[in-house]
């Protein structure tokens, strides 16, 4: 739980992967093939592209797509999160903005390939969260989380706010909890 305001983005549950948003969740029924978009983007790193080489199961890729107005463009922007198949850890988050004019297509206007990254929208701003790990932390149990919000200004995203939360690690199993 975050104490700085309304709840942040809801992360996809483990194993939940989607490539095709439903028409009801997509403005004006537009659909974008996020896997194809990422594969064709020269800014996307080799590790992320390798993850998109084949689906996790059947035709389900580890991709989550959100349509939102972040850049003031007349068309919705596309937020794409890429996760690992095995444990749904975020390995890449991107924002694409529709090109104006006859050429069409999309331009990547934000990209982050730091491990455990997740991007969403909060109060009309791009919100990027990343779990932080100490040397002994297991993937299941990060030490904390960084959350940064960005606003679109002058043709790019600028950092607006940032916060860091340290998670309480005191549990009966680690010997730091006291008995009462």
Buried (B, 14 or more C-beta within 10 A) or exposed (E): EEEEEEEBBEBBEEBEBBBBBEEEEBEEEEEBBBBEBBEEBEEBEEEBBEBBEEBBEEEBBBBBBBBBBBBEBEBBBBBBBBBBBEEBBBBBBBBBBBEEEEEEEBEBBBBBBEBBBBBBBBEEBBBBBBBBBEEEBEEEEBBBBBBBBBBBEEEEBEEEEEEEBEEEBEEEEEEEEEEE
